[in-house]
Amino acid sequence: MPQRHPLIALADFPPGAKRAFKVGDRRVALCNVEGKLHAIDDVCPHAGASMAAGPLRGTTLTCPLHAIAFDVTNGAAVCPKNMDPVQSFPVFVNAGQVEVEV
């Protein structure tokens, strides 16, 4: 059953921010796109690199190793489009604290 996990204070995560978090046994990449928070798997399915270490342009987060890109709003592969998606996770703000449901 999914559980909510606190990650960071919203005040410490401004628009344009991105960061990897350890949540249980997985890594999650949290991104703030113009004030909207999104979370996807932080592990690139191609070579295991941290997605949060790559550039965020709009809603596209690109792996720093091989430029494989994913849409942070839903985990869908952007480039190349034939890649499997990464998992996306619901994000909530509760009393000023950002939480992710994993």
MOSUL-V94378 format. One record per pair of residues at least 24 apart in sequence whose ideal C-beta (glycine too) atoms are under 10 Angstrom apart, sorted by the first residue. I is the first residue (numbers start at 1). J is the second residue. D is the distance in whole Angstrom. If there is no record, write none. Layout:
i: [I;I]
j: [J;J]
d: [D;D]
//
This chain:
i: [2;2;2;2;2;3;3;3;3;4;4;4;4;4;4;4;4;4;4;5;5;5;5;5;5;6;6;6;6;6;6;6;7;7;7;7;7;7;7;8;8;8;8;8;9;9;9;9;9;10;10;10;10;10;10;10;10;11;11;11;12;12;13;13;13;16;17;17;18;18;18;18;18;18;18;18;18;19;19;19;20;20;20;20;21;21;21;21;23;23;23;23;24;25;26;26;26;27;27;28;28;28;28;28;28;28;29;29;29;29;29;29;29;29;29;30;30;30;30;30;31;31;31;31;31;31;31;32;32;32;32;33;33;33;33;33;33;33;34;34;36;36;36;37;37;37;37;37;37;37;37;38;38;38;38;38;38;38;38;38;38;39;39;39;39;39;39;39;39;39;39;39;39;40;40;40;40;40;40;40;40;40;40;40;40;41;41;41;41;41;41;41;41;42;43;43;44;44;44;44;44;45;45;45;45;45;45;45;46;46;46;51;61]
j: [89;90;100;101;102;99;100;101;102;89;90;91;92;94;97;99;100;101;102;89;98;99;100;101;102;92;94;95;97;98;99;100;37;39;91;97;98;99;100;37;97;98;99;100;93;95;96;97;98;35;37;93;94;95;96;97;98;96;97;98;96;98;37;93;98;56;52;56;42;51;52;53;54;55;56;61;72;50;52;53;50;51;52;53;52;98;100;102;89;100;101;102;102;102;87;89;102;51;52;52;87;88;89;91;100;102;53;54;56;61;70;72;86;88;89;72;89;91;98;100;56;59;60;61;72;73;91;56;72;91;98;57;58;59;60;61;72;73;58;59;72;73;91;72;90;91;92;93;98;99;100;71;72;73;74;75;88;89;90;91;100;72;75;87;88;89;90;91;98;99;100;101;102;70;71;72;73;74;75;76;85;86;87;88;89;70;75;85;86;87;88;89;102;86;86;87;68;69;70;83;86;70;77;83;84;85;86;87;80;83;84;86;86]
d: [8;8;10;5;6;10;10;7;7;10;9;10;6;8;10;4;7;5;8;9;10;6;6;8;6;10;8;10;5;7;5;9;9;8;9;8;5;7;6;10;8;5;9;10;10;10;6;6;7;10;8;5;10;9;5;7;5;7;10;10;10;9;8;10;6;7;10;9;10;8;5;9;8;9;5;7;8;10;6;10;5;8;4;7;8;9;7;10;8;6;10;5;6;10;9;9;7;9;8;9;9;10;6;9;6;7;9;9;9;6;9;8;9;10;10;9;9;7;7;7;6;8;10;6;5;9;9;9;10;10;9;10;7;5;9;9;7;8;9;9;9;8;9;9;10;4;8;7;6;10;9;9;4;6;9;9;7;9;10;6;10;8;9;9;7;4;8;5;9;10;5;9;8;6;8;6;9;8;5;10;9;5;7;5;7;9;7;9;4;5;8;8;10;9;8;10;6;10;8;10;8;9;9;7;6;9;6;10;10;7;10;7;9]
//
